[in-house]
Amino acid sequence: MTDSHITFESAPDKVAHRVTKMRPSAVRNLFAATQRPDVISLSGGMPDVSLLPKSAVRKAAKAALERQSVTLQYGGTNGVAETAQVFCDIMRDIGIRHKPENIIVTTGAQEALDLIGKTFLDEGDICIVEGPTYLGALQAFSAYEPDIRTIAFDEDGMRMDLLEEELERIGKNNPRLKFLYTIPNFQNPGGVTMSPERRKRLIELSHEYGFIVVEDDPYGRLRYEGGHCLPLRALDDSVIYLGTISKMFAAGLRVGWIAAMPGVISKISLMKQGTDLCGSQFDQVMAAAYFTETPWQNTLQKFVKVYDKRRRAMLDALDEFFPPEASWTHPQGGFFVWVTLPPYIDTESMLAEALEQGVTYVPGNGCFPDPSQGRNCMRINFSYESPENIREAVRRLSVVIEDKLELSRAFIAAGALKE
């Protein structure tokens, strides 16, 4: 009797075409390696939850347990009303006025990104992102097979001159152009912040060319220097705003939100019904309790102080150990520094040698829709490790880079490689 069991290996034609086009997350792939005790991780963008007061976490969890008839039951697709109100209060503090009935509470901001893709993108539609951009957004959008265009940034965020050139090529009110996705505050992976002037110009261009602006703001409250910049959502009601508690409270609870106009919310809600029916009531009530019944802003300031110290340790170590051929961003907040090496250095192939030295990072090409881009770049994170570990990790990484540079210099000298 023959075995008729079907596997993906024996029947690859059963897998949806879009799956074959998707790339795995560089961060997820590195997760197992970061668990090794000899490895210092500069790869994942993890908050340091050990800084959370245990009493505040217990109080929030107890509040959720005491309402088990609600928190252990199914709920509405758009989320718990009191949690939506908490997120409105949080947004009001940074300049956004919004009604709780026009919020969808999501399973982290990652689900929000998938819902944006599912709601707006058909195969071949155009979406614009920063280049590089958050690799999780690329994964979420790529599932819907769009044409993803990238716009480079500098120290003031996405370059509006390059955006205007791209928009001119696309044309005004092109029905294929759906949205522009941006992380204006302490961008992931670049660490840069969009200037107020560019924020204003982006809104103007969205109206002129007829596209939606999707603003992702996971790091906005983690500012270490400089002044507050109004969110894009505060400048224009048509902006879709994505928020999360992952960097302010607990990434493991997986609670985020979408704030948008009523017509947009109704369409996204329809998509969410097919995704998960509803999010975790327990997690949402626990989050609401944390932000209403505990001194969370004091804890947030503790986060800011600790992360700033780690950021300075990383920047100092880069100055001390990295070669003059390297350059990097100087973030005013957030979690990340973006490093650029000479074009003949491939950070993806270099990662194995870095692991041998006991350090990880995210290769730059994972942050572009075209994996041939960003190959000489890397994203390094400073939020999780101690200042001492950060300094040692940068030192180890510099050894690997110097070995690569020494070999490349020899090839250049022999005329086998161009500078």
Residue, then its C-alpha position, 0 to 999 in steps of 0.5 A: m500500500t502506497d503512502s498518499h500523505i501529501t507534504f509541502e515537499s511532495a506537492p509544492d504546487k499546493v502552496a499559494h504563489r505569494v508564499t514563495k515570494m516571501r522572505p523570513s525575518a532576519v530577527r526571527n532567524l537569529f532568535a535561537a542564536t541570541q539565546r546562547p550565553d556566549v552571544i551578545s545580541l545587537s539584533g532584536g529590538m527588545p525592550d528591557v522588561s526587567l525595568l518594569p516594577k513587579s508591583a505594577v505588573r501584578k496590580a494590572a494582572k490582578a485587575a484583569l483576573e478580577r474581571q474574568s467574566v469579561t477577560l476570559q470571554y470573546g469580545g468585540t472585534n474592535g477591542v475593549a472600549e476602556t482600552a481604546q479610551v486609554f489609547c486616546d488619552i495616550m495620544r492626546d498627550i502627544g497632540i492627537r485628538h481622537k475618539p475611542e469608537n474610531i480605534i481598533v485594538t490589535t494584537g500588537a502593531q504587527e497585526a495592524l500592519d497586516l490588516i493595512g496590507k489586507t485592506f488596501l493592497d491588491e497584487g501590483d498596487i504601489c506602496i511607498v516606504e522608507g529605504p531601509t524600513y522595518l522588516g516586519a512591515l515588509q513581511a506584512f505588505s509582501a503577503y499581498e504582492p504589491d509593488i513596494r517603492t523605497i525612498a532614501f532618508d538622511e538625518d532629517g528623515m525621508r527625503m521629500d525631493l526623492l519622494e516628489e521625483e517618485l510621485e511624478r513617475i507614478g502620476k497624480n491620483n494613480p489608482r494603483l498608488k495606495f499608501l505611504y508607510t513611514i516611521p517618522n520618530f526614531q525610524n526602524p532601522g535607521g534611528v532618524t527622525m523626520s523634521p517638522e518641515r518634511r512632515k508638513r510637506l509629506i501631508e501636502l504631497s499626500h493630498e496632491y497625489g492622492f495617497i494615504v499616509v500610514e504613520d507607525d509610532p512605536y518609539g515616539r515616547l522614547r526621546y533622549e535628546g531634542g524636542h517633541c515633533l507633532p505626529l503626522r496624525a496631529l497634522d491631518d485627520s486622514v493619516i492612519y496612526l499605528g500605536t503599541i504598548s510594546k515599548m512602553f509596557a510589555a511586548g509579550l502582551r501583544v497589544g497595539w492599535i489603529a486610529a483612523m477615520p470612521g470609514v477606514i476603521s469600518k473596512i479594517s474591522l471587516m478584515k480583522q473579523g476574518t483574521d482573529l474575530c477579536g483580540s485577547q480581552f485579558d491582555q487589553v484589560m491588563a494594559a488598560a489597568y496598567f495605564t490607569e492604575t499605576p504610575w506608568q509615566n515614572t516607569l517610562q522615564k526610567f526606560v528613557k534614562v536607561y536606554d539613553k545611557r545604553r545609546r551613548a555607550m554604543l555611540d562611544a564604542l562605535d567612535e572608539f572601535f569602528p574603522p574610518e571607512a564606516s559611518w552610522t546614524h546618531p539617533q535622538g531616541g528609539f532603539f537602533v543605529w544604522v551602520t554603513l560599511p564600504p560597498y564591497i562588504d557584505t553584512e549578510s555573509m559576514l554574519a556567520e563570522a560575527l556569530e563565531q565572535g559572539v555577536t549578532y546584528v541584523p544585515g541591512n538587506g533584510c530591511f529592503p524589498d530588494p535583497s540586493q540593496g543594503r548589503n553593506c549595511m547593518r542594524i544594531n540595537f542598544s535597548y537590551e544589553s548593558p553598557e558594558n556588553i554593548r561596548e564589548a559587542v561593538r569591539r567584537l564586531s569591529v574585529v570581524i569588520e577589520d578582517k573583512l576590510e584588510l582582505s578587501r584592501a589587499f584585493i584593491a591594492a592588487g587591482a582585483l576590487k574597486e574601492 
